[in-house]
Amino acid sequence: MAGIEVRRVTPEGVRRFARDLARDAADRRRAGRELLGHPRLAAAPDATRQLAAGEVDARLLSALAAIAATHRLYVRAFGDAGADPGVPLRSVEISSIDDHKPSKTKISGIIRFLDAQESRFHPIEVKLAQPSDVASTILRIRYSAPSPTGSLSS
C-alpha cells in the first residue's frame, strides 16, 4: 500500500528550521502552562499533561485563550488522528461551555469569532459532535496540517 509523505521546504535551511521548531516547542510549553492557570479553563488529566508538555498546536492554544476570556471551558481531549509523535495536536474536544454541554446556541458566538480569524488561524472544522465513547455532545475544533511555527513568538 502506498503512503503519502508531506515535506516542508525551508529556504533558510535545516539548521534554521530545527532552531525554529525548538523555539516553537518551548513557546507552546510556556503558553500551555499559562493556559492551565487560566481561571476559566479546566481540562481532563491527559489534556492537562499535553498542555503542560507543549504538545498542543499554537493555533489551538491561542483560540482556547481567547474563548476562555469570555466562557468557562472544560477540555475533554486533544487529538490528531494519524499524526506522527512530536507533531502538535491540532484538534480539541470541549465537553462543557459555561457549565453546560455545547449546543448550537452556546457555540454560535464561538463560531463567529473563529470564522473571523485570518486564514492561518482559521480552523478547518468547528462542529458539534457525539463521540462514541461519550454520552453527550462535544464541540470539536480542528486545524489543518502542517502546524505553523512562530505563532506564539513575540
SEVEX-249389 format. One record per residue: x, y, z of N, C-alpha, C, CB in turn. Coordinates in pm, whole numbers, plus 50000, padded with zeros to 5 digits. Glycine has a CB too. Example, Ala and Ser with C-alpha at 12.3 -4.5 7.8 and 13.67 -1.06 7.14 Angstrom:
2
REC_51319_49431_50780_51230_49550_50780_51320_49670_50780_51131_49553_50905;
REC_51285_49775_50708_51367_49894_50714_51290_50003_50787_51408_49940_50572;
***
This chain:
154
REC_50085_49883_50000_50000_50000_50000_50090_50124_50000_49903_49999_50122;
REC_50064_50215_49911_50143_50338_49901_50097_50437_50007_50130_50400_49759;
REC_50191_50513_50059_50159_50615_50159_50182_50754_50102_50242_50595_50285;
REC_50138_50849_50177_50159_50989_50139_50260_51048_50235_50025_51069_50140;
REC_50356_51116_50181_50458_51181_50262_50449_51331_50239_50600_51127_50229;
REC_50440_51406_50348_50434_51552_50340_50568_51606_50386_50317_51610_50425;
REC_50626_51693_50305_50754_51754_50341_50741_51904_50339_50866_51708_50245;
REC_50817_51967_50426_50819_52113_50431_50953_52158_50374_50798_52166_50578;
REC_50948_52248_50277_51069_52303_50217_51102_52431_50293_51050_52332_50063;
REC_51226_52440_50339_51268_52557_50416_51384_52627_50347_51308_52517_50560;
REC_51356_52741_50285_51461_52814_50213_51578_52855_50302_51402_52936_50148;
REC_51552_52874_50433_51658_52917_50524_51751_52804_50566_51598_52981_50647;
REC_51713_52680_50537_51798_52567_50569_51750_52488_50690_51937_52613_50592;
REC_51809_52370_50703_51769_52275_50807_51801_52327_50947_51837_52141_50784;
REC_51917_52387_50965_51954_52437_51099_51855_52542_51148_52095_52495_51098;
REC_51822_52634_51060_51726_52739_51098_51591_52677_51130_51712_52844_50983;
REC_51549_52580_51051_51422_52514_51074_51423_52441_51208_51390_52415_50960;
REC_51532_52369_51240_51543_52298_51368_51539_52397_51484_51674_52216_51372;
REC_51605_52510_51470_51604_52614_51574_51461_52669_51591_51703_52729_51537;
REC_51392_52692_51479_51254_52742_51486_51161_52640_51553_51203_52774_51344;
REC_51181_52512_51522_51099_52407_51585_51121_52402_51735_51130_52270_51523;
REC_51247_52411_51778_51279_52408_51921_51218_52530_51992_51432_52405_51942;
REC_51228_52646_51931_51169_52768_51990_51017_52755_51997_51209_52893_51908;
REC_50958_52701_51891_50813_52685_51889_50767_52589_51998_50767_52634_51751;
REC_50839_52479_52018_50804_52383_52123_50812_52449_52261_50896_52259_52118;
REC_50916_52528_52284_50929_52600_52412_50815_52700_52430_51066_52672_52420;
REC_50780_52770_52323_50669_52866_52329_50537_52794_52360_50657_52944_52196;
REC_50516_52677_52300_50393_52601_52325_50387_52550_52469_50382_52482_52227;
REC_50502_52509_52524_50505_52466_52665_50469_52583_52757_50646_52410_52702;
REC_50531_52697_52732_50504_52816_52815_50356_52855_52805_50594_52935_52770;
REC_50304_52863_52683_50164_52903_52664_50068_52800_52722_50136_52924_52514;
REC_50098_52673_52707_50013_52568_52763_50007_52575_52914_50063_52431_52720;
REC_50121_52599_52977_50124_52611_53123_50050_52735_53170_50269_52614_53174;
REC_50064_52844_53096_49988_52965_53130_49839_52940_53117_50030_53083_53039;
REC_49800_52869_53013_49659_52839_52992_49603_52752_53105_49639_52769_52857;
REC_49685_52662_53157_49641_52578_53269_49611_52660_53393_49747_52472_53300;
REC_49672_52777_53405_49645_52864_53518_49526_52956_53497_49765_52946_53548;
REC_49464_52950_53380_49350_53037_53350_49231_52995_53435_49314_53031_53197;
REC_49168_53090_53504_49057_53054_53594_48932_53001_53523_49019_53173_53675;
REC_48920_53022_53392_48801_52976_53320_48826_52851_53236_48749_53087_53231;
REC_48942_52790_53253_48971_52671_53174_49010_52557_53265_49083_52700_53072;
REC_48945_52444_53247_48980_52320_53316_48996_52213_53209_48871_52279_53423;
REC_49072_52109_53243_49099_52005_53143_49110_51869_53210_49228_52037_53066;
REC_49076_51766_53133_49093_51628_53176_49242_51602_53200_49035_51529_53070;
REC_49275_51500_53280_49416_51475_53312_49508_51460_53190_49426_51351_53394;
REC_49469_51384_53088_49554_51370_52970_49572_51503_52898_49496_51267_52873;
REC_49464_51580_52887_49471_51711_52822_49560_51806_52902_49330_51771_52805;
REC_49552_51799_53034_49638_51881_53120_49785_51849_53094_49604_51859_53269;
REC_49816_51720_53088_49955_51678_53062_50002_51728_52926_49967_51525_53070;
REC_49916_51717_52825_49953_51760_52690_49975_51911_52683_49845_51718_52590;
REC_49892_51987_52752_49913_52132_52756_50046_52166_52822_49797_52201_52832;
REC_50073_52105_52938_50196_52134_53012_50320_52093_52935_50193_52064_53146;
REC_50309_51988_52854_50424_51937_52778_50447_52011_52647_50406_51790_52750;
REC_50358_52103_52611_50374_52176_52486_50336_52096_52363_50515_52222_52472;
REC_50248_51998_52379_50210_51910_52268_50096_51965_52183_50172_51776_52322;
REC_50040_52080_52221_49921_52133_52155_49960_52242_52055_49821_52189_52258;
REC_49900_52239_51938_49922_52336_51831_49901_52479_51883_49828_52307_51712;
REC_49988_52569_51841_49982_52709_51885_49850_52775_51848_50097_52788_51825;
REC_49793_52738_51734_49664_52797_51694_49553_52758_51791_49626_52752_51552;
REC_49556_52633_51838_49457_52590_51938_49478_52663_52069_49465_52438_51960;
REC_49604_52678_52110_49633_52749_52235_49578_52892_52229_49784_52751_52262;
REC_49602_52959_52118_49553_53096_52101_49401_53101_52102_49607_53157_51971;
REC_49338_53008_52031_49192_53005_52026_49133_52978_52164_49144_52899_51926;
REC_49189_52881_52236_49137_52849_52369_49152_52967_52464_49209_52728_52426;
REC_49266_53035_52459_49286_53152_52545_49182_53259_52516_49429_53210_52527;
REC_49157_53283_52388_49059_53386_52350_48917_53347_52392_49065_53411_52199;
REC_48881_53222_52370_48747_53176_52405_48728_53176_52557_48720_53035_52348;
REC_48833_53136_52630_48825_53132_52777_48818_53272_52838_48945_53058_52833;
REC_48846_53374_52761_48832_53511_52813_48686_53544_52841_48891_53612_52712;
REC_48594_53476_52772_48451_53506_52791_48366_53384_52827_48397_53568_52666;
REC_48425_53265_52827_48349_53143_52857_48430_53052_52949_48311_53068_52727;
REC_48362_52979_53037_48426_52873_53114_48427_52747_53026_48352_52847_53252;
REC_48543_52686_53012_48558_52570_52923_48610_52450_53000_48653_52603_52807;
REC_48564_52332_52959_48625_52208_53004_48674_52133_52880_48524_52120_53088;
REC_48805_52114_52874_48867_52044_52761_48870_51895_52794_49011_52098_52733;
REC_48798_51820_52714_48792_51675_52731_48916_51608_52676_48667_51619_52663;
REC_48960_51652_52557_49073_51584_52492_49131_51670_52381_49029_51448_52437;
REC_49258_51644_52354_49325_51695_52234_49353_51574_52147_49456_51775_52268;
REC_49361_51594_52017_49389_51481_51931_49440_51523_51796_49268_51397_51914;
REC_49480_51422_51722_49525_51441_51585_49544_51303_51524_49657_51526_51578;
REC_49435_51246_51481_49438_51109_51429_49540_51093_51319_49300_51069_51379;
REC_49627_50995_51335_49723_50961_51231_49852_51040_51231_49659_50976_51103;
REC_49865_51139_51317_49987_51220_51316_50103_51145_51381_49964_51354_51389;
REC_50223_51174_51337_50342_51116_51397_50364_51175_51536_50466_51140_51308;
REC_50433_51100_51624_50468_51156_51755_50553_51282_51734_50544_51051_51842;
REC_50532_51380_51817_50608_51504_51805_50538_51610_51723_50740_51476_51744;
REC_50438_51570_51644_50360_51667_51567_50256_51727_51662_50291_51600_51441;
REC_50245_51859_51669_50149_51920_51762_50006_51872_51737_50155_52073_51749;
REC_49933_51855_51845_49794_51811_51839_49708_51925_51786_49743_51764_51978;
REC_49632_51899_51680_49562_52007_51610_49411_52008_51630_49592_51998_51464;
REC_49360_51924_51718_49215_51928_51743_49188_51926_51893_49143_51809_51673;
REC_49074_51981_51930_49032_51983_52070_48886_51943_52078_49056_52124_52134;
REC_48851_51874_52186_48712_51842_52217_48677_51912_52347_48689_51686_52227;
REC_48581_52001_52340_48535_52076_52456_48400_52018_52498_48524_52231_52426;
REC_48393_51967_52622_48270_51900_52665_48179_51988_52751_48305_51775_52742;
REC_48228_52106_52789_48145_52196_52868_48180_52341_52836_48161_52167_53019;
REC_48077_52422_52815_48093_52565_52793_48001_52634_52894_48058_52607_52644;
REC_48060_52713_52981_47983_52782_53086_47899_52683_53167_47892_52889_53024;
REC_47960_52568_53198_47899_52463_53280_47777_52396_53216_47858_52521_53412;
REC_47765_52405_53084_47659_52337_53009_47721_52261_52893_47552_52439_52958;
REC_47652_52154_52850_47702_52085_52732_47691_52179_52611_47622_51951_52707;
REC_47783_52167_52518_47779_52254_52399_47649_52235_52321_47900_52226_52308;
REC_47596_52344_52272_47476_52343_52189_47493_52446_52079_47347_52371_52274;
REC_47406_52440_51978_47414_52538_51869_47407_52681_51922_47302_52515_51767;
REC_47319_52703_52017_47305_52837_52076_47433_52877_52149_47185_52841_52173;
REC_47490_52786_52225_47609_52814_52307_47732_52841_52221_47636_52699_52401;
REC_47741_52776_52105_47864_52791_52026_47854_52894_51915_47901_52658_51965;
REC_47739_52956_51896_47724_53049_51783_47825_53164_51789_47582_53105_51780;
REC_47846_53222_51907_47945_53329_51920_48087_53280_51900_47933_53394_52056;
REC_48115_53158_51946_48248_53099_51927_48274_53078_51778_48261_52965_52004;
REC_48175_53028_51707_48189_53008_51562_48214_53140_51491_48063_52939_51504;
REC_48139_53243_51528_48161_53375_51465_48303_53425_51491_48058_53478_51519;
REC_48351_53409_51614_48487_53450_51647_48589_53374_51563_48514_53428_51797;
REC_48577_53243_51557_48674_53162_51482_48665_53189_51332_48651_53013_51509;
REC_48546_53212_51280_48529_53243_51138_48595_53377_51101_48381_53247_51102;
REC_48607_53466_51197_48664_53598_51171_48817_53599_51171_48614_53697_51274;
REC_48880_53487_51203_49025_53482_51210_49088_53483_51071_49070_53357_51287;
REC_49210_53538_51064_49283_53535_50937_49309_53391_50898_49416_53615_50947;
REC_49338_53367_50773_49341_53232_50717_49429_53134_50794_49387_53237_50576;
REC_49547_53173_50836_49634_53074_50902_49585_53037_51042_49776_53126_50911;
REC_49495_53119_51100_49437_53089_51231_49292_53043_51220_49446_53211_51321;
REC_49247_53020_51098_49109_52978_51075_49101_52826_51080_49056_53032_50938;
REC_49020_52768_51170_49011_52623_51177_48946_52564_51053_48934_52581_51301;
REC_48979_52438_51024_48916_52370_50911_48786_52302_50954_49012_52268_50850;
REC_48766_52291_51086_48644_52228_51135_48605_52288_51270_48661_52074_51147;
REC_48481_52328_51282_48421_52369_51409_48282_52310_51407_48420_52529_51428;
REC_48259_52208_51491_48127_52144_51485_48093_52075_51615_48123_52043_51372;
REC_47964_52056_51633_47915_51973_51742_47928_51828_51699_47767_52010_51781;
REC_47970_51743_51790_47987_51601_51757_47947_51518_51878_48134_51570_51714;
REC_47925_51391_51853_47895_51298_51961_47985_51176_51946_47744_51257_51961;
REC_48104_51181_52008_48194_51065_52000_48128_50941_52060_48327_51095_52073;
REC_48166_50826_52011_48103_50701_52055_48129_50671_52203_48153_50586_51971;
REC_48237_50726_52259_48270_50697_52399_48216_50801_52497_48419_50687_52414;
REC_48129_50891_52450_48076_50998_52535_47924_51000_52521_48137_51137_52497;
REC_47855_51022_52633_47709_51023_52630_47652_51155_52582_47656_50992_52768;
REC_47731_51261_52584_47676_51391_52544_47757_51454_52430_47674_51486_52664;
REC_47709_51566_52384_47768_51638_52271_47894_51712_52313_47667_51737_52213;
REC_47989_51722_52221_48112_51799_52243_48126_51900_52129_48238_51705_52252;
REC_48206_52002_52153_48245_52095_52048_48383_52053_52001_48243_52244_52097;
REC_48398_52027_51873_48528_51990_51816_48579_52106_51730_48518_51858_51731;
REC_48704_52144_51755_48772_52246_51675_48899_52181_51622_48805_52378_51760;
REC_48920_52192_51490_49036_52124_51429_49104_52218_51331_48992_51993_51357;
REC_49237_52215_51333_49319_52296_51242_49390_52208_51141_49422_52379_51321;
REC_49431_52268_51031_49497_52196_50922_49644_52168_50954_49485_52274_50792;
REC_49700_52076_50878_49844_52049_50882_49908_52125_50766_49874_51894_50872;
REC_50032_52160_50778_50117_52148_50897_50093_52263_50994_50264_52145_50856;
REC_50134_52240_51118_50124_52345_51219_50231_52449_51190_50140_52286_51363;
REC_50194_52577_51186_50296_52680_51161_50386_52699_51283_50229_52814_51124;
REC_50508_52740_51260_50598_52772_51370_50600_52922_51390_50742_52717_51344;
REC_50634_52964_51511_50650_53106_51539_50522_53181_51569_50715_53169_51426;
REC_50410_53113_51579_50282_53181_51603_50275_53248_51740_50167_53083_51590;
REC_50349_53195_51837_50343_53247_51973_50462_53336_52008_50336_53134_52071;
REC_50560_53344_51920_50680_53425_51947_50647_53572_51939_50793_53391_51850;
REC_50711_53647_52028_50688_53792_52025_50796_53863_51946_50680_53849_52166;
***
